[in-house]
Amino acid sequence: MSSLDLTTIRALSFDCYGTLIDWESGLISDLQPILSQLPPSHPWNLRPLTAVEHFNKHSEHLWATKPTQLYQDNLIESFTLLASEAGVSLPDNSASEIGTGPARWSPFHDTLAGLAILQRHYKLIILSNVSNALIQKLQETYFIPQGVKFSAIYTAEQIGSYKPSHNNFHYLFDHAQKEFDVDWKKGELLHVARSLTADHVPAKELGFPSVWISRGGDKPEGYGTGGDLKQLEGEGKLGFLGKWDTIGEFAEEVERQFREKEERAKGQE
């Protein structure tokens, strides 16, 4: 149960990969051409999430230094850099294969049912670092067939930069206002995300309300690419207003609050 009133919000913005889509599991699978060349005792095979963390450091560096690079090219270059770091050669086509990953990686088990509930109450917006083509393919594969409809999708390709750049959030604010008359400064827009570093840190810097979908990231063994919770809290960089482990649990709380509000209104008639 949350003290945050979720019934006054008009729109939700989501990080997609890591929040709705199981980015880390998909990436671990696509890193096998590298991991399979390393001994079983290698730290990246003992804990594949460590390989993902190293991959993500390359990716984040490219976000900052090549902000207009398409995400599929970011993945390919990061994959090549990771192979070089590991000291292995890449099989033919394995680098280009990872560039298609975001169109193939699966939603978390609770995502589709949770979004089906949330879209009854809010406009749903994606704010993603992934490119237009990859998001479109993802929609066609998973969301549209299940009747999940996003009111808008804003990508790094459209914006010309990657989160955690404030440019991406200002783009979200401007377009939510113009397209849906949703004013984030009035508390009408709430950001829903897994990544602490890419989403919640800039959200606090901007004063943008957010809630954390932790996906196990509240425990040190699950920090993964989302950031070190203890360190970021200690530095005062986080300010999310609520925490749920899954989109499904968040949707249940939303449904509960709207149901109780309706019951109170009926009781006053």
Secondary structure, DSSP 8 states (H G I E B T S, - for coil): --SS-TTS--EEEE--BTTTB-HHHHHHHHTHHHHTTS-TTSHHHHSHHHHHHHHHHHHHHHHHH-TTS-HHHHHHHHHHHHHHHHT----TTHHHHHTTHHHH--B-TTHHHHHHHHTTTSEEEEEESS-HHHHHHHIIIIIGGGT---SEEEEHHHHTS-TTSHHHHHHHHHHHHHHH---GGGT-EEEEES-IIIIIHHHHHHT--EEEE-TTTTSGGG-GGG--HHHHHHTT----S-EESSHHHHHHHHHHHHHHHHHHHHHT-
